[in-house]
Amino acid sequence: MYSAPGLNLLKDAGKKTDTLFIELEAMELLTEMAPENETYLNNLAKRYEELKDGRNYLKVRQKLSALHPDDLELQGALREAAAIATMEEGGWDTDEEKSFTEKIKKTDENKVDSKMGDKIIRAEDDIRHNIKLYEDEIERGNESLDMYRKLADLYMKIGDYQKCIDTYQFIVKKVGTLDPAIDKAIEKAHCAILQKQADDILAAKGPDAEEKVKKIKDEIYAYRLGRYEERIKLYPQDLQLRYEIAELYWEGHEIEKAMEQFQLAQRNPQKRLLAIVYLGRCFHEKGQDDMAIEQFEKAISEMPVMDKVKMDTLYHMGITYESIGNMEKAMDCFKQIYSADIAFRDVSQRIDKFYQSKKKAAAN
């Protein structure tokens, strides 16, 4: 999990270097980390208002209003924000000169749907059209880092992974520091290049295809692990990173390393229960089933709602009870899941098998 002091430093650095996307990303992460902190929300609202970003200004105003539904001043500010957002969506602008971001939204001028802007662009032709617009704008001298960031995102969407990497690395060089979000984007693009190589090998169905693909998969894992270990060195207090690298260690069957990181990740309130469940699975993997059950019970005691996470935890606890031969308790876990979701994994088959074995035993 990000720390407030670290994010504030990142926000100030973004503002000082005129790197808007870093400044805004840090401010947004602050509000995600503390969704009821009115100082963070007000600062973000003010920044969006300054940038004339009506849509995001409205979103933040809605959050502030929800905190104090009876505050007439906040409700008035919300109505004003809604009016601004509506005017922006309709293309009503009193300024004669429009920014490039507004131009790219204007359908008649650029033949781009008004919803495209910063939203997900799905059609390949639309993505290529927007890439051309951004590249032309850069050619004309508009070299803002936000422009390059959007261009890199579009390269990623179209599958031009090397251009995506090159563009992000250009941003890193300009800023002078490696933003965590950009680091992850570069990692994603690099892994996509390797994955495409693996897909091409499988499609060609050549000799030793599976062995070659396994080598690429190993390379992807090693690369991702290396990137995460570097991030941990840079941000040792980031508990979200601790959880993510623990999942990666688990994926690579590095159980001891995974356990160490999951234990640290428990201090992240958003990942606490998931980390406990994973610890239980680690203990089960090591054959320490009594300790595994303790972890599962601990997690379940904090899960009042029978959602997917709780069902998943009950499932793993049921499997653990099965492995030590306690079928009654295993079935109790599976029955709880069965009552909530009959189609969850293979619970139905496990229960049927249990009752069939009981009938068979009774018949004998």
C-alpha positions as CSV (number, residue, x, y, z in Angstrom):
1,M,0.0,0.0,0.0
2,Y,1.2,3.5,-0.8
3,S,2.1,5.8,2.0
4,A,0.6,9.3,2.3
5,P,4.0,11.0,2.7
6,G,5.4,9.2,-0.3
7,L,2.4,10.1,-2.5
8,N,2.5,13.7,-1.4
9,L,6.2,13.9,-2.4
10,L,5.3,12.3,-5.7
11,K,2.5,14.8,-6.2
12,D,4.8,17.8,-5.4
13,A,7.5,16.3,-7.8
14,G,4.9,16.0,-10.6
15,K,3.8,19.6,-10.1
16,K,7.3,21.0,-9.9
17,T,8.4,19.2,-13.1
18,D,5.1,20.0,-14.9
19,T,4.4,16.3,-15.2
20,L,0.6,16.4,-14.9
21,F,-0.2,12.7,-15.0
22,I,2.2,12.0,-12.1
23,E,0.7,14.8,-10.0
24,L,-2.9,13.6,-10.7
25,E,-2.1,10.0,-10.2
26,A,-0.6,10.7,-6.8
27,M,-3.6,12.8,-5.8
28,E,-6.0,10.1,-7.0
29,L,-4.1,7.4,-5.1
30,L,-4.3,9.6,-1.9
31,T,-8.1,9.7,-2.2
32,E,-8.3,5.9,-2.9
33,M,-6.1,5.3,0.2
34,A,-8.3,7.6,2.4
35,P,-11.7,7.8,0.6
36,E,-13.2,10.0,3.4
37,N,-10.3,12.4,3.8
38,E,-11.9,15.7,2.7
39,T,-8.6,17.5,2.4
40,Y,-7.4,15.1,-0.3
41,L,-10.8,15.2,-2.0
42,N,-11.0,19.0,-2.0
43,N,-7.4,19.3,-3.3
44,L,-8.3,16.9,-6.1
45,A,-11.5,18.7,-6.9
46,K,-9.7,22.1,-7.0
47,R,-7.1,20.7,-9.4
48,Y,-9.6,19.2,-11.8
49,E,-11.5,22.5,-11.7
50,E,-8.3,24.4,-12.6
51,L,-7.7,22.0,-15.5
52,K,-11.3,22.4,-16.6
53,D,-11.8,18.7,-16.4
54,G,-15.5,18.8,-15.8
55,R,-16.1,15.0,-15.8
56,N,-13.6,14.2,-13.1
57,Y,-14.4,17.4,-11.2
58,L,-18.0,16.1,-11.0
59,K,-16.9,12.7,-9.8
60,V,-14.9,14.2,-6.9
61,R,-17.8,16.6,-6.0
62,Q,-20.1,13.6,-5.8
63,K,-17.8,11.9,-3.3
64,L,-17.7,15.0,-1.2
65,S,-21.4,15.5,-1.3
66,A,-22.0,11.9,-0.3
67,L,-20.0,12.5,2.9
68,H,-22.3,15.3,3.9
69,P,-25.7,14.8,2.2
70,D,-27.3,17.6,4.3
71,D,-24.7,20.2,3.6
72,L,-26.5,22.8,1.3
73,E,-23.2,24.4,0.2
74,L,-21.8,21.1,-0.9
75,Q,-25.0,20.2,-2.8
76,G,-24.8,23.6,-4.5
77,A,-21.2,22.9,-5.5
78,L,-22.3,19.5,-6.8
79,R,-25.0,21.0,-9.0
80,E,-22.5,23.5,-10.4
81,A,-20.1,20.7,-11.2
82,A,-22.8,18.7,-12.9
83,A,-23.6,21.8,-15.1
84,I,-19.9,22.2,-16.0
85,A,-19.6,18.5,-16.9
86,T,-22.8,18.6,-19.0
87,M,-21.5,21.7,-20.9
88,E,-18.1,19.9,-21.5
89,E,-19.8,16.8,-22.7
90,G,-21.9,18.8,-25.1
91,G,-18.9,20.7,-26.4
92,W,-20.1,24.1,-25.2
93,D,-17.0,26.1,-24.5
94,T,-16.7,29.9,-24.2
95,D,-13.0,29.9,-25.0
96,E,-12.1,30.5,-28.7
97,E,-9.0,28.4,-28.4
98,K,-9.5,24.8,-27.5
99,S,-6.8,22.5,-26.1
100,F,-5.7,19.4,-28.0
101,T,-7.5,17.2,-25.6
102,E,-10.8,19.0,-26.5
103,K,-9.9,18.8,-30.2
104,I,-9.5,15.1,-30.1
105,K,-12.9,14.8,-28.6
106,K,-14.6,16.9,-31.3
107,T,-16.3,14.5,-33.7
108,D,-16.8,16.9,-36.7
109,E,-13.3,18.2,-36.7
110,N,-11.3,15.0,-36.1
111,K,-13.9,12.3,-36.9
112,V,-13.4,10.8,-33.5
113,D,-16.3,9.8,-31.3
114,S,-16.9,12.2,-28.4
115,K,-16.6,9.4,-25.9
116,M,-13.1,8.5,-26.9
117,G,-10.8,11.0,-25.3
118,D,-9.4,9.3,-22.2
119,K,-11.9,6.4,-22.2
120,I,-11.2,2.9,-23.5
121,I,-10.9,2.9,-27.3
122,R,-11.9,-0.5,-28.6
123,A,-11.9,-0.4,-32.4
124,E,-8.5,-0.9,-34.0
125,D,-9.2,1.8,-36.6
126,D,-10.1,4.3,-33.9
127,I,-7.0,3.5,-32.0
128,R,-4.8,4.0,-35.1
129,H,-6.6,7.2,-35.9
130,N,-5.9,8.6,-32.4
131,I,-2.3,7.5,-32.5
132,K,-1.9,9.5,-35.8
133,L,-3.5,12.6,-34.1
134,Y,-1.1,12.4,-31.1
135,E,2.0,11.7,-33.3
136,D,1.0,14.7,-35.6
137,E,0.6,16.9,-32.5
138,I,4.0,15.9,-31.2
139,E,5.5,16.7,-34.7
140,R,4.0,20.1,-34.4
141,G,5.9,20.7,-31.2
142,N,3.4,19.8,-28.5
143,E,5.7,17.5,-26.5
144,S,4.0,17.5,-23.1
145,L,4.7,14.4,-21.1
146,D,1.0,13.8,-20.7
147,M,0.8,13.6,-24.5
148,Y,3.5,10.9,-24.6
149,R,1.7,9.0,-21.7
150,K,-1.5,8.8,-23.7
151,L,0.4,7.8,-26.8
152,A,2.1,5.0,-25.0
153,D,-1.2,3.7,-23.7
154,L,-2.5,3.7,-27.3
155,Y,0.5,1.8,-28.5
156,M,-0.2,-0.8,-25.8
157,K,-3.8,-1.2,-26.9
158,I,-2.9,-1.7,-30.5
159,G,-0.2,-4.3,-29.6
160,D,2.8,-2.1,-30.7
161,Y,4.6,-3.1,-27.5
162,Q,8.1,-2.0,-28.5
163,K,6.9,1.6,-29.3
164,C,5.0,1.5,-26.0
165,I,8.2,0.7,-24.1
166,D,10.2,3.3,-26.1
167,T,7.7,6.0,-25.3
168,Y,7.5,5.2,-21.6
169,Q,11.3,5.1,-21.4
170,F,11.4,8.5,-23.1
171,I,9.1,9.8,-20.3
172,V,11.3,8.2,-17.6
173,K,14.3,10.0,-19.1
174,K,12.6,13.3,-19.2
175,V,11.2,13.0,-15.6
176,G,14.5,11.6,-14.2
177,T,12.7,9.0,-12.1
178,L,10.9,5.8,-12.6
179,D,7.2,6.2,-11.7
180,P,5.8,2.9,-10.3
181,A,2.8,3.0,-12.7
182,I,5.1,3.5,-15.7
183,D,7.4,0.7,-14.4
184,K,4.4,-1.7,-14.3
185,A,3.3,-0.6,-17.8
186,I,6.8,-1.3,-19.2
187,E,6.8,-4.7,-17.5
188,K,3.4,-5.4,-19.0
189,A,4.5,-4.5,-22.5
190,H,7.8,-6.5,-22.2
191,C,5.9,-9.6,-21.1
192,A,3.4,-9.1,-23.9
193,I,6.3,-9.3,-26.4
194,L,7.5,-12.5,-24.9
195,Q,3.9,-13.9,-24.7
196,K,3.4,-13.2,-28.4
197,Q,6.6,-15.1,-29.2
198,A,5.2,-18.1,-27.3
199,D,1.8,-17.8,-29.0
200,D,3.5,-17.8,-32.4
201,I,5.6,-20.9,-31.6
202,L,2.4,-22.8,-30.5
203,A,0.6,-21.6,-33.7
204,A,3.4,-22.8,-35.9
205,K,3.3,-26.3,-34.2
206,G,7.0,-26.8,-34.9
207,P,9.3,-29.3,-33.2
208,D,9.9,-28.9,-29.5
209,A,7.2,-26.2,-29.4
210,E,6.2,-27.0,-25.8
211,E,9.7,-26.9,-24.6
212,K,10.4,-23.6,-26.3
213,V,7.2,-22.1,-24.8
214,K,8.2,-23.3,-21.4
215,K,11.5,-21.5,-21.7
216,I,9.7,-18.3,-22.6
217,K,7.3,-18.7,-19.7
218,D,10.2,-19.1,-17.4
219,E,11.8,-16.0,-18.9
220,I,8.6,-14.0,-18.3
221,Y,8.4,-15.2,-14.7
222,A,12.1,-14.3,-14.1
223,Y,11.7,-10.9,-15.6
224,R,8.5,-10.1,-13.6
225,L,10.1,-11.3,-10.4
226,G,13.2,-9.2,-11.1
227,R,11.1,-6.1,-11.6
228,Y,9.1,-6.7,-8.4
229,E,12.2,-7.3,-6.4
230,E,13.6,-4.0,-7.6
231,R,10.4,-2.2,-6.7
232,I,10.5,-3.7,-3.2
233,K,14.0,-2.3,-2.8
234,L,12.8,1.2,-3.8
235,Y,9.5,1.0,-1.8
236,P,10.1,-1.4,1.1
237,Q,7.1,-0.1,3.0
238,D,4.6,-0.6,0.1
239,L,2.4,-3.4,1.4
240,Q,0.5,-3.6,-1.9
241,L,3.8,-4.5,-3.5
242,R,4.5,-7.1,-0.8
243,Y,1.2,-8.8,-1.5
244,E,1.8,-8.8,-5.3
245,I,5.3,-10.2,-5.0
246,A,3.9,-12.9,-2.6
247,E,1.4,-13.9,-5.2
248,L,4.2,-14.1,-7.8
249,Y,6.3,-16.3,-5.4
250,W,3.3,-18.5,-4.9
251,E,2.8,-18.8,-8.7
252,G,6.5,-19.9,-9.0
253,H,6.1,-22.4,-6.1
254,E,8.6,-20.5,-4.0
255,I,6.6,-21.2,-0.8
256,E,8.9,-20.0,1.9
257,K,9.4,-16.6,0.1
258,A,5.7,-16.3,-0.5
259,M,4.9,-16.9,3.2
260,E,7.4,-14.2,4.3
261,Q,5.7,-11.7,2.0
262,F,2.1,-12.7,2.8
263,Q,2.9,-12.3,6.5
264,L,4.1,-8.7,5.8
265,A,1.1,-8.0,3.5
266,Q,-1.3,-8.8,6.3
267,R,-0.7,-5.2,7.5
268,N,-2.4,-4.0,4.4
269,P,-6.1,-3.6,5.4
270,Q,-7.3,-4.2,1.8
271,K,-5.3,-7.4,1.4
272,R,-5.3,-8.7,5.0
273,L,-7.8,-11.5,4.6
274,L,-6.5,-12.6,1.2
275,A,-3.0,-12.8,2.7
276,I,-4.2,-14.9,5.6
277,V,-6.0,-17.3,3.2
278,Y,-2.8,-17.6,1.1
279,L,-0.8,-18.3,4.2
280,G,-3.2,-21.2,5.0
281,R,-2.6,-22.5,1.5
282,C,1.1,-22.2,2.0
283,F,1.0,-24.2,5.2
284,H,-1.2,-26.9,3.4
285,E,1.4,-27.0,0.6
286,K,4.1,-27.7,3.2
287,G,2.0,-30.4,4.8
288,Q,1.4,-28.4,8.0
289,D,-2.4,-28.8,7.8
290,D,-3.2,-28.0,11.4
291,M,-1.6,-24.6,11.0
292,A,-3.3,-24.2,7.6
293,I,-6.7,-24.7,9.2
294,E,-5.9,-22.1,11.9
295,Q,-5.3,-19.6,9.2
296,F,-8.5,-20.5,7.3
297,E,-10.6,-20.3,10.5
298,K,-9.0,-16.9,11.4
299,A,-9.9,-15.5,8.0
300,I,-13.5,-17.0,8.0
301,S,-14.2,-15.5,11.4
302,E,-13.8,-12.0,9.8
303,M,-16.0,-12.8,6.7
304,P,-19.6,-12.1,7.6
305,V,-20.9,-12.4,4.0
306,M,-20.8,-15.6,1.9
307,D,-19.1,-14.1,-1.1
308,K,-16.6,-15.6,-3.5
309,V,-13.7,-15.0,-1.2
310,K,-15.4,-16.7,1.7
311,M,-16.4,-19.7,-0.5
312,D,-12.9,-19.9,-1.8
313,T,-11.5,-20.0,1.8
314,L,-14.1,-22.7,2.8
315,Y,-13.1,-24.7,-0.2
316,H,-9.4,-24.7,0.7
317,M,-10.2,-25.5,4.3
318,G,-12.4,-28.4,3.1
319,I,-9.6,-29.8,1.0
320,T,-7.2,-29.5,3.9
321,Y,-9.6,-31.4,6.2
322,E,-9.9,-34.1,3.5
323,S,-6.1,-34.5,3.4
324,I,-6.0,-35.3,7.1
325,G,-9.0,-37.7,6.7
326,N,-11.6,-35.6,8.6
327,M,-14.4,-36.0,6.1
328,E,-17.2,-34.7,8.4
329,K,-15.5,-31.3,8.8
330,A,-14.6,-31.3,5.1
331,M,-18.2,-31.9,4.2
332,D,-19.3,-29.1,6.5
333,C,-17.2,-26.7,4.6
334,F,-18.4,-27.9,1.2
335,K,-22.1,-27.9,2.4
336,Q,-21.8,-24.2,3.4
337,I,-20.6,-23.4,-0.1
338,Y,-23.2,-25.7,-1.7
339,S,-26.0,-23.9,0.1
340,A,-24.8,-20.6,-1.4
341,D,-23.6,-21.7,-4.9
342,I,-24.3,-25.2,-6.2
343,A,-22.0,-24.6,-9.2
344,F,-18.9,-23.5,-7.2
345,R,-15.9,-25.4,-8.5
346,D,-16.4,-29.2,-8.0
347,V,-18.2,-28.9,-4.7
348,S,-21.3,-30.7,-6.0
349,Q,-19.2,-33.6,-7.2
350,R,-17.4,-33.9,-3.9
351,I,-20.6,-33.9,-1.9
352,D,-22.2,-36.5,-4.3
353,K,-19.1,-38.7,-4.0
354,F,-19.2,-38.5,-0.2
355,Y,-22.8,-39.6,0.0
356,Q,-22.3,-42.4,-2.5
357,S,-19.4,-43.7,-0.5
358,K,-21.6,-43.6,2.7
359,K,-24.4,-45.6,0.9
360,K,-21.9,-48.1,-0.4
361,A,-20.5,-48.5,3.1
362,A,-24.0,-48.9,4.6
363,A,-24.9,-51.5,2.0
364,N,-21.9,-53.6,2.9
